[in-house]
Amino acid sequence: MRVLTATSHGESAAWEELWSSMLASLAAEAEDGEQSFLAGGHNLEIERAGDVARIIERLTSR
């Protein structure tokens, strides 16, 4: 499982840290879980489409 985490939601630093730690916990629940940080906001599939596609391709090419 890959958890894609945006780095900027327009919230406080404390909120961003909490959000990141919650998603890290989610990634840790899977045996092969990994959290990937991508610069951008909530719409990573649009803002960072190439990076999201590469992560998906790596998972599906196993």
Secondary structure, DSSP 8 states (H G I E B T S, - for coil): -EEEEES--SS-HHHHHHHHHHHHHHHHTSTT-EEEEESS-S-HHHHTHHHHHHHHHHHHT-
